[in-house]
């Protein structure tokens, strides 16, 4: 059963007030469901720390790890660093909070190392695993956490760019049209690629500005190696954030097709309510097996993009299978 953020927090607050808060929670939900918001409210409840964003918390009792490498994987060194922090003694009236954002990005060796912490957590520890894809985690990790699934109401849908919304309109129009073609699929692939390129350029611009600010503040007090390390850090972070946004947009396309599947199955709750008429047209035009085939093609594309394959090539092939 999925909860709204308010419902989930009320449930967890009751457990806290009754002294039976678990040591580990797996908080799942799609982009915009409120995973970070719930984590922030739990931190405020347990430690009295309030912040607008998890990244803004500067407290020795709260530790966040997330994908930061070029491969967007959470590495074993990050897990070991978290474990060291959790084992340090803290204030008697505080608990240690470890947050793993995008927990599905744990490497296999990282998952195996983290299992030890889940099985034998330090006293006074709260572990929060946040993910949109809990099924990607090891069964042994999921079984050691209390699952909290969040439902994202329509007004908390992910904020896509206007360009991507236009792309979804075009993609839906292509699927709703009986005269689909290879050329239309390639046009969609090209449009998707241009949106991704613009996103990456924006991310790089933001990270360049952040690096310049660091250099202005600390550059004169550090050595040349520090500057090289920070350049690598921001380059990797640009790649990591680009891959995250690429995944979010591809999941947006999957969610659109998922709405068509729901309509065919008789469900009326849609992820994209403002595209309801277009989604119904797609559901009428495509048979369930055809729709599932195209959904699977995009799922396969998502998997291909996790490898070293060239993005543009994978997108072209995936879109031909999904939209031609």
Secondary structure, DSSP 8 states (H G I E B T S, - for coil): -EE-HHHHHHHHHHHHHTT---SEEEEE-STTS-HHHHHHHHHHHHH----SSGGG---TTEEEE---STT--B-HHHHHHHHHHHHS---TT--EEEEEETGGGB-HHHHHHHHHHHHS--SSEEEEEEES-GGGS-HHHHTTSEEEEE---GGG-----HHHHHHHHHHHHHHHSS---HHHHHHHHHHHHHHHHHHHHHHHHHHHHHHHHHHHHHGGGS-HHHHHHHHHHHHHHHHHHHHHHHHHHHHHHHHHHHHHHHHHHT----S-GGGHHHHHHHHHHS-HHHHHHHHHHHHHHHHHTTTTS-HHHHHHHHHHHHH-
